[in-house]
Amino acid sequence: MKVKRQKRVAKILKYFHLNFGFRKPWNLLVDGTFCVACLQNKVNIKEQMPKYLEEVKLITTGCCITEMESIGSPELYGATLILKGIPLFRCDHKKAVSASACIKSLIGAGNQNHLIIASQDHNFRSELRGVAGIPLLYLHGNAPTLEKPSEMSESLTTRIADGKTNLSQHQQKILTELKKQTFGEPEPDEKKRKKRKGPKGPNPLSCKKSKKPKVQHLNATSEQSKKKRRKKKKNKGGGGENIENIES
């Protein structure tokens, strides 16, 4: 397979992986029309599909096989044998329905089984393009071709990106899983410590020591200085009296 073609397939599969949660191995659901085209173009499904999609799991349904057998054409005998050799995917239809009706019931509204549909029925593929999130594959000559995402799929992804639509539970689950893969699991929030209920302690501001005024200290120093001055005056006076007594 050419490198350019391989890159195109990888890009489309990555789109469905990121936006719709598809994972390897890819589930490729094959119907009778695809087996007929493979037989006519000499394409070995079990060899070519793994080369084209890498990791792939081929599946079909009992209703698809019953439809091929009911036609009863000898030209479809080989294609019916190829279809019978593919593992069955349970469809829960007690009474067989047409292959297209069976596949539609498996897809439902959101393709929760992540099925890639391989069919040569052009009308059936155009109907499936009306449902978002369905990759379609067909044979172009002898080359398998994976269709680009439909307009419905692209419009849904753009609306989700712009936040203009409400996500379903399945889509929310896909987004959370993708966030875990890219960013890792979020760390658990630390539990907030519960405040103990009980008597509150004293106000720290009330426990401060009161500042004593410095006025008393200043008054005491002023009185001491006055006493010292008085004592000096008395000493001077006493000295004068002694001199007068000596002269007399």
C-alpha positions in Angstrom: 0.0 0.0 0.0 1.3 3.4 -0.9 2.5 5.8 1.8 0.1 8.6 0.8 -2.9 6.2 0.9 -1.8 4.8 4.2 -1.6 8.2 5.8 -5.1 9.0 4.5 -6.5 5.9 6.2 -4.6 6.6 9.4 -6.0 10.2 9.5 -9.6 9.0 9.0 -9.3 6.4 11.7 -7.7 8.9 14.1 -10.7 11.2 13.5 -13.1 8.5 14.6 -10.9 7.5 17.5 -10.7 11.0 18.9 -14.3 12.1 18.3 -16.3 8.9 18.6 -14.2 6.6 20.8 -13.2 3.9 18.2 -10.4 1.6 19.3 -8.1 -1.0 18.0 -8.8 -3.7 16.9 -11.3 -2.1 14.5 -14.6 -4.0 14.2 -15.3 -4.4 10.4 -18.8 -5.6 9.8 -19.0 -7.3 6.3 -22.2 -7.9 4.4 -22.9 -10.2 1.4 -22.5 -7.5 -1.3 -18.9 -6.8 -0.1 -18.0 -10.5 -0.3 -19.4 -10.8 -3.8 -17.3 -7.8 -4.9 -14.2 -9.3 -3.3 -14.7 -12.6 -5.0 -15.2 -11.0 -8.4 -12.1 -8.8 -8.0 -10.0 -11.6 -6.5 -9.5 -9.8 -3.2 -8.7 -12.0 -0.2 -10.6 -10.4 2.7 -8.6 -12.0 5.5 -5.3 -11.0 3.9 -6.0 -7.6 2.5 -8.1 -6.0 5.3 -5.4 -6.3 8.0 -2.9 -4.7 5.5 -5.3 -1.8 4.9 -6.6 -1.2 8.4 -3.7 -2.8 10.3 -5.4 -4.2 13.5 -8.9 -5.3 12.4 -11.5 -7.8 13.5 -13.8 -9.2 10.7 -17.4 -9.8 11.8 -20.8 -10.4 10.2 -24.3 -11.3 11.4 -26.6 -14.3 11.0 -29.1 -12.2 9.1 -26.5 -11.3 6.5 -25.8 -15.0 5.9 -29.5 -15.9 5.9 -30.1 -13.2 3.2 -27.4 -14.7 1.0 -28.7 -18.2 1.4 -32.3 -17.2 0.7 -31.4 -15.8 -2.7 -30.3 -19.3 -3.7 -28.2 -18.2 -6.7 -25.3 -20.6 -7.7 -23.3 -17.5 -8.5 -23.4 -16.4 -4.8 -22.3 -19.8 -3.5 -18.6 -18.8 -3.2 -19.5 -15.4 -1.6 -21.8 -17.2 0.9 -18.9 -19.6 1.9 -16.6 -16.6 2.5 -19.3 -14.9 4.6 -19.8 -18.1 6.6 -16.1 -18.2 7.4 -16.2 -14.8 9.2 -17.0 -14.8 12.9 -20.6 -13.9 13.9 -21.6 -10.8 15.8 -24.7 -11.3 17.8 -27.7 -9.3 16.5 -30.5 -10.8 18.8 -32.9 -11.3 15.9 -35.0 -14.4 16.6 -36.5 -14.1 13.1 -34.0 -13.2 10.3 -34.4 -9.7 8.8 -32.7 -8.2 5.8 -29.0 -7.4 6.1 -29.5 -3.6 5.9 -32.2 -3.7 8.6 -30.0 -5.9 10.8 -27.0 -3.5 10.5 -29.2 -0.5 11.2 -30.5 -2.0 14.4 -26.9 -2.7 15.5 -25.8 0.9 14.8 -28.9 2.5 16.4 -28.6 6.2 17.1 -24.9 6.5 18.1 -23.1 3.4 16.9 -22.2 2.3 20.4 -20.5 -0.9 19.1 -18.0 1.2 17.1 -18.7 -0.7 13.8 -17.0 0.0 10.5 -19.5 -1.1 7.8 -18.1 -2.7 4.6 -20.7 -2.8 1.8 -21.0 -2.4 -1.9 -24.7 -1.3 -1.7 -24.5 2.4 -2.7 -28.0 3.2 -1.5 -27.4 1.6 1.8 -24.2 3.5 2.3 -26.0 6.8 1.5 -28.5 6.0 4.2 -25.8 5.4 6.8 -24.2 8.7 6.0 -27.2 10.3 7.6 -26.0 8.9 11.0 -23.0 10.5 12.7 -20.1 8.4 13.7 -20.2 5.5 11.1 -17.0 4.8 9.0 -17.9 3.3 5.6 -15.7 1.0 3.5 -16.1 -0.3 -0.1 -14.1 -1.8 -2.9 -12.9 0.6 -5.7 -11.9 -1.9 -8.3 -9.7 -4.3 -6.3 -8.6 -1.6 -3.8 -10.4 -1.2 -0.4 -11.4 2.4 0.1 -12.3 4.0 3.4 -14.7 6.9 3.0 -13.9 10.3 4.6 -16.2 11.3 7.5 -19.7 12.2 6.4 -21.1 15.7 6.7 -23.3 14.6 9.5 -20.3 13.4 11.5 -18.3 16.6 10.9 -21.2 18.9 11.7 -21.7 17.1 15.0 -18.1 17.4 16.0 -18.0 21.1 15.2 -21.2 21.7 17.2 -19.6 19.8 20.2 -16.4 21.9 19.8 -18.5 25.1 19.8 -20.6 23.9 22.8 -23.8 24.3 20.9 -25.2 20.8 21.6 -26.0 18.7 24.6 -23.8 15.6 24.8 -25.4 12.2 25.4 -24.2 10.0 28.3 -22.2 7.8 25.9 -20.4 10.8 24.3 -19.6 12.3 27.8 -18.1 8.9 28.7 -16.0 9.0 25.6 -14.7 12.5 26.3 -13.8 11.6 29.9 -11.9 8.6 28.8 -10.0 10.6 26.2 -9.1 13.2 28.8 -7.7 10.5 31.0 -5.6 9.1 28.2 -4.2 12.5 27.2 -3.9 14.3 30.5 -3.9 11.4 33.0 -6.2 10.8 35.9 -6.9 13.9 38.0 -5.4 13.9 41.5 -8.0 13.4 44.3 -8.8 16.6 46.1 -7.5 16.7 49.6 -10.2 16.5 52.2 -10.8 19.8 54.0 -10.1 19.7 57.7 -13.2 20.0 59.8 -13.3 22.8 62.3 -13.6 21.6 65.9 -16.7 22.8 67.6 -16.1 24.0 71.2 -15.4 27.1 73.3 -13.3 29.6 71.5 -10.0 30.8 73.0 -9.4 34.3 74.3 -8.9 37.2 71.9 -5.2 37.5 71.3 -5.5 41.3 71.3 -7.0 41.3 74.8 -4.0 39.3 76.1 -1.5 42.0 75.4 0.1 43.8 78.3 -1.3 47.3 78.9 1.3 50.1 78.4 1.8 52.2 81.5 1.9 55.9 81.1 5.4 57.6 81.6 3.9 60.7 83.3 4.5 59.4 86.9 8.1 58.6 86.1 8.7 62.0 84.7 7.1 63.6 87.8 9.3 61.6 90.1 12.5 62.7 88.4 11.5 66.3 88.5 10.8 66.2 92.2 14.3 64.6 92.8 16.0 67.3 90.9 14.2 70.0 92.9 15.3 68.4 96.2 18.9 68.4 95.0 18.7 72.1 94.2 17.3 73.0 97.7 20.1 71.1 99.4 22.7 73.1 97.6 21.1 76.4 98.7 21.1 75.4 102.3 24.8 74.5 102.2 25.6 78.0 100.8 23.6 79.7 103.5 25.3 77.7 106.2 28.7 78.7 105.0 27.9 82.4 105.3 26.8 82.3 108.9 30.1 80.6 110.0 32.2 83.4 108.4 30.2 86.1 110.3 30.7 84.4 113.6 34.5 84.2 113.1 34.8 87.9 112.3 32.8 88.9 115.4 
